Amino acid sequence: MGDGVARQLEPGDRLLFYSDGTTEARDAQGAFFGENRLIKLTERAAAAELSAPETLRRLGIAVMEHQDRCWRSAKVTSSDRRE
């Protein structure tokens, strides 16, 4: 997606909205949770036919475990800012 093309949702389709706080959650070494990890987690949940609430619960757990169960705010540096 993200290509500007309209798509029709069909019965059984799911749509996940997420913020950059999910993909940019950092571990103790500063590594991002990342889009690939988010995609893999949601694909596994869909393959297992998990409910939407269970998928979100597992996503929350995965992000917290990635952060060693601590909330870390992203540091913003001058090189991170978009002009």
C-alpha atoms as a printed R data frame, in Angstrom:
   type eleno elety resid chain resno       x       y      z
1  ATOM     1    CA   MET     A     1   0.000   0.000  0.000
2  ATOM     2    CA   GLY     A     2   1.165   3.561  0.399
3  ATOM     3    CA   ASP     A     3   1.197   3.812 -3.402
4  ATOM     4    CA   GLY     A     4  -1.748   6.202 -3.712
5  ATOM     5    CA   VAL     A     5  -3.997   3.534 -5.230
6  ATOM     6    CA   ALA     A     6  -7.482   3.133 -3.752
7  ATOM     7    CA   ARG     A     7  -8.310  -0.311 -2.465
8  ATOM     8    CA   GLN     A     8 -11.631  -1.862 -1.498
9  ATOM     9    CA   LEU     A     9 -11.697  -3.674  1.819
10 ATOM    10    CA   GLU     A    10 -13.415  -7.026  1.709
11 ATOM    11    CA   PRO     A    11 -15.107  -8.951  4.521
12 ATOM    12    CA   GLY     A    12 -12.401 -10.416  6.729
13 ATOM    13    CA   ASP     A    13  -9.760  -7.861  5.690
14 ATOM    14    CA   ARG     A    14  -7.947  -6.030  8.461
15 ATOM    15    CA   LEU     A    15  -6.435  -2.604  8.538
16 ATOM    16    CA   LEU     A    16  -3.798  -1.695 11.110
17 ATOM    17    CA   PHE     A    17  -3.124   1.913 11.968
18 ATOM    18    CA   TYR     A    18   0.047   2.548 13.918
19 ATOM    19    CA   SER     A    19   2.166   5.495 14.896
20 ATOM    20    CA   ASP     A    20   5.878   5.958 14.492
21 ATOM    21    CA   GLY     A    21   6.060   5.325 18.238
22 ATOM    22    CA   THR     A    22   5.486   1.650 17.463
23 ATOM    23    CA   THR     A    23   8.096   1.192 14.757
24 ATOM    24    CA   GLU     A    24  10.557   3.578 16.394
25 ATOM    25    CA   ALA     A    25  10.391   1.983 19.842
26 ATOM    26    CA   ARG     A    26  14.009   1.395 20.829
27 ATOM    27    CA   ASP     A    27  15.722  -1.334 22.765
28 ATOM    28    CA   ALA     A    28  18.527  -0.679 25.264
29 ATOM    29    CA   GLN     A    29  21.050  -0.534 22.409
30 ATOM    30    CA   GLY     A    30  18.933   1.971 20.468
31 ATOM    31    CA   ALA     A    31  17.687  -0.453 17.773
32 ATOM    32    CA   PHE     A    32  14.205   0.267 16.435
33 ATOM    33    CA   PHE     A    33  11.320  -2.200 16.694
34 ATOM    34    CA   GLY     A    34  10.928  -1.533 12.972
35 ATOM    35    CA   GLU     A    35   8.354  -2.031 10.247
36 ATOM    36    CA   ASN     A    36   9.626  -5.500  9.312
37 ATOM    37    CA   ARG     A    37   9.047  -6.804 12.833
38 ATOM    38    CA   LEU     A    38   5.577  -5.212 12.861
39 ATOM    39    CA   ILE     A    39   4.712  -6.804  9.500
40 ATOM    40    CA   LYS     A    40   5.953 -10.244 10.546
41 ATOM    41    CA   LEU     A    41   4.014 -10.108 13.807
42 ATOM    42    CA   THR     A    42   0.773  -9.130 12.061
43 ATOM    43    CA   GLU     A    43   1.255 -11.727  9.313
44 ATOM    44    CA   ARG     A    44   1.758 -14.474 11.925
45 ATOM    45    CA   ALA     A    45  -1.347 -13.306 13.780
46 ATOM    46    CA   ALA     A    46  -3.398 -13.356 10.572
47 ATOM    47    CA   ALA     A    47  -2.105 -16.840  9.669
48 ATOM    48    CA   ALA     A    48  -3.086 -18.042 13.138
49 ATOM    49    CA   GLU     A    49  -6.498 -16.395 12.680
50 ATOM    50    CA   LEU     A    50  -6.097 -14.417 15.903
51 ATOM    51    CA   SER     A    51  -8.758 -11.852 16.714
52 ATOM    52    CA   ALA     A    52  -7.954  -8.159 16.295
53 ATOM    53    CA   PRO     A    53  -7.877  -7.584 20.087
54 ATOM    54    CA   GLU     A    54  -5.504 -10.528 20.563
55 ATOM    55    CA   THR     A    55  -3.270  -9.266 17.759
56 ATOM    56    CA   LEU     A    56  -3.095  -5.831 19.395
57 ATOM    57    CA   ARG     A    57  -2.397  -7.399 22.796
58 ATOM    58    CA   ARG     A    58   0.498  -9.371 21.330
59 ATOM    59    CA   LEU     A    59   1.806  -6.322 19.501
60 ATOM    60    CA   GLY     A    60   1.827  -4.342 22.762
61 ATOM    61    CA   ILE     A    61   3.680  -7.141 24.526
62 ATOM    62    CA   ALA     A    62   6.214  -7.420 21.683
63 ATOM    63    CA   VAL     A    63   6.938  -3.678 21.762
64 ATOM    64    CA   MET     A    64   7.310  -3.676 25.556
65 ATOM    65    CA   GLU     A    65   9.602  -6.723 25.443
66 ATOM    66    CA   HIS     A    66  11.683  -5.021 22.746
67 ATOM    67    CA   GLN     A    67  12.085  -2.099 25.135
68 ATOM    68    CA   ASP     A    68  12.965  -4.412 28.029
69 ATOM    69    CA   ARG     A    69   9.529  -3.585 29.497
70 ATOM    70    CA   CYS     A    70  10.465   0.099 29.843
71 ATOM    71    CA   TRP     A    71   9.014   3.045 27.960
72 ATOM    72    CA   ARG     A    72  11.753   4.925 26.162
73 ATOM    73    CA   SER     A    73  11.058   8.171 24.422
74 ATOM    74    CA   ALA     A    74  12.848   8.692 21.148
75 ATOM    75    CA   LYS     A    75  15.682  11.189 21.335
76 ATOM    76    CA   VAL     A    76  15.355  13.859 18.701
77 ATOM    77    CA   THR     A    77  18.610  15.264 17.399
78 ATOM    78    CA   SER     A    78  19.181  17.935 14.799
79 ATOM    79    CA   SER     A    79  19.953  15.194 12.240
80 ATOM    80    CA   ASP     A    80  16.551  13.548 12.966
81 ATOM    81    CA   ARG     A    81  14.544  16.695 12.283
82 ATOM    82    CA   ARG     A    82  12.955  17.124  8.876
83 ATOM    83    CA   GLU     A    83  13.139  20.543  7.301
